[in-house]
Amino acid sequence: MYVSDCIDINSAGHLTIGGCDTVELAKEFGTPVYVIDENEIRKNLRTFRDSMNEYYGGNGLAVYASKAFNCKEMCRICAQEGTGIDVVSGGELYTALSVGFPAENIVFHGNNKTYSELCTAVENGVGRIVVDNIDELETLSRIAAEKGKTAGIMFRIKPGIDAHTHDFIKTGQIDSKFGFALETGEAMEAVKKALSTPNVKLRGLHCHIGSQIFDIDPFELAAKVMLELFKAIKDETGVELEELNLGGGFGIKYLESECPKPYGEYMKNVSAVVREYCNKLGIKMPFVLIEPGRSVVGAAGITLYTVGSVKNIPDIRTYVSIDGGMADNPRYALYRADYEIVCANKANEDRSEIVTVAGKCCESGDLIQENTKLQKVERGDILAVLSTGAYNYSMASNYNRIPRPPVVMVKDGEARTVVKRETYEQVSANDI
Ligand SMILES: *Cc1c(COP(=O)(O)O)cnc(C)c1O
């Protein structure tokens, strides 16, 4: 039943996370509440950081993709662990800069960054702006010229790889809104143009082939395809690009039945391919970046809810309604995402019932999970949805004017709030 090392059951039969009793956490902080384990986050960051040292001889940087979970404390933790941060909006960039995160180690993504976002990035010296299209290259060059700066850039390339994952989150193929196509020659043209564009420095190329990928093969294939492009660029222009960014997308355990490979294994295998291909193609080993998001925080977090009504529709299904839903976790509504759910105060009991866990929003589609195993529950019980550390808080909305839940960080049995619960005043603060 456990999906990560930080989850356990104590002698009271209650679910624990980071040594904290979840039933006590629900009492102290109220529900719904996101709870995330600091040690687990740091452990994952260190795995990626250390593997850059081990497999690339330190000639690389692990960059946390903060769209999975971004708040000031998370940015501070990344700074302390010596990883980079990848941001995809002015808001994420602002958050990282506001805690003094070193701009050189910020990677800025997005298929349609606004003028003001690009200005902020250039002014603050963001190390790598990942340029998505020619229009953006030209805009960036103008902005950098006006400010008397040179912008460090990478290009986002569509390597055309079909990673085995959910269609909605597959981004490596030609029909994607992200990046330059490889096979049409668009990528090569863009590289040539960048090399003669003033006030930008093309540091290298980037690809991101999708998310929640369990196989190592697509990552290896992406590395090969990208290095062949490096070689073609060298042959056509004489320029050897310095950096290769292989993106993120490493799968995590949502279900008991899933068995992701240890992240070190991806790193080891892919690095072997990179080395072999550089030798074979006669190009120098690039500085390598990776961008894990989900795999850093996903299994480190859970969400706690209180059960309200339990509605049995004979021969059809049982709805267990909770005091949150699609506003704090839209992932089931968006793409039928899988989760394990446990009754936190009955964690020792068998999950003998098959139920549908429904939210409190006014949408029939506001479900967290259908036909899922759960203990026999009643009003007042505490439910824990597991592996909600990624793409839950960061995707939360105020639908139905529901205030966003707080984020509580736990560590060695201690709990502290790192994001406060929103109030109704805050939800309506911008109303005139
Ligand atoms: C979302 C994203 C990531 C992180 O993906 P995960 O599946 O969370 O690891 C990395 N790089 C880019 C460009 C992304 O868009």
The ligand as a MOL file (V3000), in Angstrom:
LIG
                    3D

  0  0  0     0  0            999 V3000
M  V30 BEGIN CTAB
M  V30 COUNTS 15 15 0 0 0
M  V30 BEGIN ATOM
M  V30 1 C 7.2880 19.5120 -17.1710 0
M  V30 2 C 8.6550 19.6130 -17.6320 0
M  V30 3 C 9.6770 18.9500 -16.9470 0
M  V30 4 C 9.4340 18.0680 -15.7640 0
M  V30 5 O 8.6700 16.9390 -16.0870 0
M  V30 6 P 8.4180 15.8210 -14.9760 0
M  V30 7 O 7.5930 14.8130 -15.6780 0
M  V30 8 O 7.6810 16.4830 -13.8650 0
M  V30 9 O 9.7460 15.3120 -14.5490 0
M  V30 10 C 10.9620 19.1330 -17.3770 0
M  V30 11 N 11.2500 19.9240 -18.4500 0
M  V30 12 C 10.2850 20.5650 -19.1340 0
M  V30 13 C 10.6540 21.4200 -20.2710 0
M  V30 14 C 8.9670 20.4220 -18.7600 0
M  V30 15 O 8.0210 21.0530 -19.4550 0
M  V30 END ATOM
M  V30 BEGIN BOND
M  V30 1 1 1 2
M  V30 2 1 2 3
M  V30 3 2 2 14
M  V30 4 1 3 4
M  V30 5 2 3 10
M  V30 6 1 4 5
M  V30 7 1 5 6
M  V30 8 2 6 7
M  V30 9 1 6 8
M  V30 10 1 6 9
M  V30 11 1 10 11
M  V30 12 2 11 12
M  V30 13 1 12 13
M  V30 14 1 12 14
M  V30 15 1 14 15
M  V30 END BOND
M  V30 END CTAB
M  END
